[in-house]
Amino acid sequence: MLPERVFCSPVVLRHFRPGDASGVQQLAGDRAVADTTAVIPHPYPGGMAEAWIATHEDERARGKQYVFAIARAVDEKLVGAIALRPVASEHENVGYWIGREYWGNSYATAATRAMIALAFSCLDCQQVTASYLTRNPGSGRVLEKCGLVLVRRELRDHRGQPEEFCVRGITRDAWEQLR
């Protein structure tokens, strides 16, 4: 089981609370945010944030997925979300998004580093992978700074159109060498 809170300056990772739904709705509802992810729809339907948050406890209990709110450490302001899947899905092991007004503050990098550490120290993961749209080089830089190397490029359906995704990964051995 993973901890409920993880401090990784400049952010803290914590479980989502029902009161976070309006913040999720606002941040994830931004077209610029949704367009850079594989899973956030646009427009973001009303009630979707509440329904999404309501799934987290069951997913944690089953060990399927661990979703954390990314909040600024100084004031706990919600800035995004990150998920860790012990068994890679079609969206790999790690996925994240950050609200547009918070881009460029190293929040995604800090959160991703923490999730990789949790995957290798608390779960039986031997490799962690993450993917991003090739046209989103910011996400590529986040993963590169976390030690993930390019594994492959592939075309995937994105909103009904084929788009190129890059898949990056890091093994437990490579992560231990970086530490």
Buried (B, 14 or more C-beta within 10 A) or exposed (E): EBEEEBEBEBBBBBBBEEEBBEBBBBBBBBEEBBBBBBEBEBEBEEEBBBEBBEEBEEBBEEEEBBBBBBBBBEEEEBBBBBBBBBEBEEBBBBBBBBBBEBBEBEBBBBBBBBBBBBBBEBBEBEBBBBBBBBEBEEBBEBBBBBBBEEBEEEEBEBEEEEBEBBBBBBBBEBBEEEE
